[in-house]
Amino acid sequence: MSTPTSGNRPISPILLMLVLVLPPLFWAGNFVVGRAVHANIPPLTLSLGRWVIAFVCILPFALPAMRRDWRLYWQYRWRLLAVSTVGVAAFNTLVYSGLHYTTATNGILLNSCIPILILLFGALFYRLPLHLLQLLGLALSFAGVLTIILHGEWSRLATLDFSGGDLVIFTAMICWALYTLWLRELPVTINRIGLMGMQIFIAILLLLPLYAWETHTGPAPQWNHDTWLALAYVGIFPSVIAYTLYTIGVTRAGAARAGLFIHLMPVFGSMLSVLFLGENLHLFHALGIAAILGGLVLSSKSSVPAR
């Protein structure tokens, strides 16, 4: 698990692109799996189980760095607690909870608000500069997202209904935007794999009492072959791998650019539907994907320095 996770060592543009592209791929799968098992695994059980598996997987790689950087963890303890709370414990729990009460279409639409929230919060609270190409790229990629979600029929936007579950997921999107911006304030001298391990450890401690409450008051999970596989997937790919890569991406490319790549989630969602659900690709998929990729290209040409 050797990755350029600390210091200022150079990273090639191709490798950086891979670092930015893989997280939305794995997170698209997380939404699909979370919705698929929502009737079998309660949200807090799924969230805690996910992070326990992730912690077991990452600990052998993270433990040396965690031991070495513990003074830095203490120095930045409040920022570390904040990112662990909003980005690890709260975000996923809110997403899994919201998927009990809303459609996948609305969930993807709300998820695509994250790049906008990152730019908005960055400009309002951190005085991050906005470049014209960055704004144009954001608008173009968001138009591509809407094209895919609405199946190319923009009149359908007026028929979307939003529920309490949508508000829960939108709260999760706010958490992720804050997580992305707050990650910038943790120095690059902190090893990113060790940092991920510490964030997961803190999140588990935060989730344990909530899990105990859910176990006492809520329905029991229904364990079978499919639910165990689902738990294994969410514990490894969208957790250990995606979070570590996203942390590196924010450090190397800046919060705004890394956040913009989240617009790739509906692209990958469409591909996953074709591969695993037997759905067909249509012209609106191609148009939407082209717009999203065009927006990412415009954004990558922005002269705004990485923040």
C-alpha positions in Angstrom: 0.0 0.0 0.0 2.7 2.3 -1.0 1.4 5.8 -2.0 2.8 9.3 -1.9 1.0 10.1 1.3 3.2 12.6 3.0 5.7 15.4 2.4 6.0 17.3 -0.8 7.3 14.5 -3.1 6.2 15.1 -6.7 3.3 13.1 -8.2 2.8 12.6 -11.9 -0.3 14.1 -13.6 -1.5 10.6 -14.6 -1.2 9.2 -11.1 -2.9 12.3 -9.7 -5.8 11.8 -12.1 -6.1 8.2 -11.0 -6.1 9.4 -7.3 -9.0 11.8 -8.1 -11.0 9.4 -10.3 -11.1 6.2 -8.2 -12.9 7.6 -5.1 -16.1 8.6 -7.0 -16.1 5.1 -8.7 -16.1 3.4 -5.3 -18.5 5.8 -3.7 -21.0 5.3 -6.6 -20.9 1.6 -5.6 -21.4 2.6 -2.0 -24.7 4.3 -2.8 -25.9 1.3 -4.9 -25.0 -1.1 -2.1 -26.4 1.1 0.7 -29.7 1.3 -1.1 -29.8 -2.4 -1.9 -29.4 -3.5 1.7 -31.3 -0.7 3.4 -34.1 -3.1 4.4 -31.7 -5.7 5.9 -29.1 -3.6 7.8 -30.0 -0.6 9.9 -27.9 2.5 9.1 -25.8 2.7 12.3 -25.1 -1.0 12.1 -24.0 -0.6 8.5 -21.9 2.5 9.3 -20.1 1.0 12.3 -19.6 -2.4 10.6 -18.1 -0.6 7.6 -15.6 1.3 9.7 -14.6 -1.7 11.9 -13.7 -3.6 8.7 -11.9 -0.6 7.3 -9.9 -0.2 10.5 -8.8 -3.8 10.5 -7.7 -3.5 6.9 -5.8 -0.3 7.2 -4.3 -0.8 10.7 -1.2 -2.9 9.6 -0.3 -0.1 7.1 -1.3 2.8 9.3 0.0 1.8 12.7 3.7 2.8 12.2 2.7 6.2 10.9 0.1 6.6 13.7 2.8 5.9 16.3 5.2 8.3 14.6 2.7 11.2 14.2 0.9 11.0 17.5 2.4 14.4 18.6 1.0 16.0 15.4 -2.4 14.4 16.1 -2.4 16.0 19.5 -1.2 19.3 18.2 -4.1 19.3 15.7 -6.5 17.4 17.9 -9.6 19.6 17.4 -9.2 19.7 13.7 -8.7 16.0 13.6 -11.8 15.4 15.8 -13.8 17.7 13.5 -12.9 15.9 10.2 -13.4 12.5 11.8 -16.8 13.6 13.0 -18.2 15.2 9.9 -16.5 13.3 7.2 -16.3 9.7 8.6 -18.9 9.2 11.4 -21.6 11.6 10.4 -21.5 11.6 6.6 -21.9 7.9 6.0 -24.5 7.5 8.8 -26.6 10.3 7.4 -26.3 8.9 3.8 -27.4 5.4 4.9 -30.2 6.9 7.0 -31.4 9.0 4.2 -31.4 6.1 1.7 -34.2 4.5 3.8 -36.6 7.4 2.8 -35.6 8.7 -0.6 -35.0 7.6 -4.1 -31.6 6.9 -5.7 -32.3 9.7 -8.2 -32.7 12.3 -5.5 -29.7 11.0 -3.6 -27.4 11.3 -6.7 -28.8 14.8 -7.4 -28.1 16.0 -3.9 -24.7 14.4 -3.9 -23.8 16.5 -6.9 -24.3 19.6 -4.8 -21.0 18.9 -3.0 -18.6 20.7 -5.5 -20.9 23.7 -5.4 -20.9 23.7 -1.6 -17.1 23.4 -1.5 -16.7 26.4 -3.7 -19.4 28.4 -1.8 -18.0 27.6 1.7 -14.5 28.1 0.5 -15.2 31.5 -0.9 -17.4 32.6 2.0 -15.4 31.3 5.0 -11.9 30.8 3.7 -11.6 33.5 1.1 -10.5 31.0 -1.5 -10.3 32.6 -5.0 -12.6 31.5 -7.8 -11.4 31.4 -11.3 -13.7 31.9 -14.3 -12.7 28.5 -15.9 -13.3 26.9 -12.6 -16.8 28.3 -12.4 -17.5 27.4 -16.1 -16.2 23.9 -15.5 -18.4 23.5 -12.4 -21.5 24.7 -14.3 -20.8 22.4 -17.3 -20.2 19.3 -15.2 -23.3 20.0 -13.1 -25.3 20.3 -16.3 -24.0 16.9 -17.3 -25.1 15.5 -14.0 -28.6 16.8 -14.4 -28.7 15.5 -18.0 -28.0 11.9 -16.8 -30.3 12.1 -13.8 -33.2 13.6 -15.8 -32.7 11.3 -18.8 -32.2 14.3 -21.0 -35.7 15.6 -20.3 -35.2 18.8 -18.4 -38.9 19.2 -17.8 -38.7 16.3 -15.3 -36.8 18.6 -12.9 -40.1 20.2 -11.9 -41.6 16.8 -11.0 -38.9 15.8 -8.5 -40.3 15.5 -5.0 -38.0 16.0 -1.9 -38.7 14.4 1.4 -37.3 14.2 4.9 -34.8 11.7 3.6 -33.5 14.2 1.1 -32.9 16.7 3.9 -30.9 14.1 5.8 -28.8 13.4 2.7 -28.3 17.1 2.0 -27.0 17.5 5.6 -24.5 14.7 4.7 -23.4 16.7 1.7 -22.8 19.8 3.9 -20.7 17.5 6.2 -18.6 16.4 3.2 -18.0 19.9 1.9 -16.8 20.9 5.4 -14.6 17.7 5.6 -13.0 18.6 2.3 -12.2 22.1 3.3 -11.0 21.2 6.8 -8.6 18.6 5.5 -6.6 21.4 4.0 -5.7 22.6 7.5 -4.0 19.4 8.4 -0.3 19.7 7.3 1.1 17.5 4.6 3.8 16.3 7.0 1.1 14.1 8.6 1.2 10.7 6.8 -2.1 10.3 5.0 -2.6 6.6 5.6 -1.9 7.1 9.3 -4.3 10.0 9.3 -7.0 7.9 7.8 -6.4 5.2 10.4 -6.8 7.8 13.2 -9.9 9.2 11.7 -11.5 5.8 11.4 -10.5 5.0 15.1 -12.2 8.2 16.3 -15.3 7.6 14.2 -15.7 4.1 15.7 -15.5 5.6 19.2 -18.2 8.1 18.2 -20.5 5.5 16.6 -20.3 2.9 19.3 -22.9 4.5 21.7 -25.2 5.3 18.8 -24.9 1.7 17.6 -25.8 0.5 21.1 -28.9 2.7 21.1 -30.0 1.4 17.6 -29.5 -2.2 18.7 -31.6 -1.6 21.8 -34.5 0.3 20.0 -34.3 -0.6 16.3 -34.8 -3.6 14.1 -32.3 -6.4 14.1 -30.1 -6.8 11.0 -30.8 -9.7 8.7 -27.5 -11.4 7.9 -27.0 -13.6 4.9 -24.5 -14.1 2.1 -25.5 -10.9 0.2 -25.5 -8.6 3.3 -22.0 -9.9 4.4 -20.7 -9.3 0.9 -22.2 -5.8 0.9 -20.6 -5.0 4.3 -17.2 -6.3 3.0 -17.5 -4.0 0.0 -18.4 -0.8 1.9 -15.7 -1.6 4.4 -12.9 -1.8 1.9 -13.4 0.0 -1.3 -15.4 3.2 -0.5 -13.8 3.4 2.9 -10.1 2.5 3.1 -9.2 3.0 -0.5 -11.4 5.8 -1.5 -11.0 7.9 1.6 -7.2 7.6 1.6 -7.0 8.5 -2.1 -9.4 11.4 -1.6 -7.3 12.7 1.3 -4.2 12.6 -1.0 -6.2 14.3 -3.8 -7.3 17.2 -1.6 -3.7 17.6 -0.5 -2.2 17.5 -4.0 -4.9 19.1 -6.2 -6.8 21.4 -3.8 -10.2 21.1 -2.2 -12.1 22.6 -5.1 -10.6 20.5 -7.9 -10.8 17.3 -5.8 -14.4 18.0 -4.9 -15.4 18.6 -8.6 -14.5 15.0 -9.4 -17.4 13.9 -7.3 -19.5 14.8 -10.4 -18.1 11.6 -11.9 -20.4 9.5 -9.6 -23.4 9.5 -11.9 -21.1 8.6 -14.8 -19.9 5.5 -12.8 -23.4 4.9 -11.5 -24.7 4.6 -15.1 -21.8 2.2 -16.0 -22.5 0.1 -12.9 -26.1 -0.1 -13.8 -25.2 -1.4 -17.3 -22.8 -4.0 -15.9 -24.7 -5.3 -12.9 -28.3 -4.4 -13.6 -28.5 -5.0 -17.3 -29.6 -1.5 -18.1 -28.9 0.1 -21.5 -26.9 3.2 -22.3 -28.8 6.0 -24.1 -27.9 9.2 -25.9 -28.5 11.3 -22.7 -25.9 9.2 -20.9 -23.3 10.1 -23.6 -24.2 13.8 -23.6 -24.1 13.9 -19.8 -20.8 12.1 -19.6 -19.3 14.4 -22.3 -20.4 17.5 -20.4 -19.0 16.2 -17.1 -15.7 15.3 -18.6 -15.6 18.7 -20.4 -16.2 20.5 -17.1 -13.4 18.6 -15.4 -11.0 19.5 -18.3 -12.0 23.2 -17.9 -11.4 23.1 -14.2 -8.0 21.4 -14.6 -6.9 24.4 -16.7 -7.7 26.9 -14.0 -4.7 28.9 -12.9 -5.9 29.0 -9.2 -3.2 27.5 -7.1 -4.0 24.4 -5.0 -5.4 25.3 -1.6 
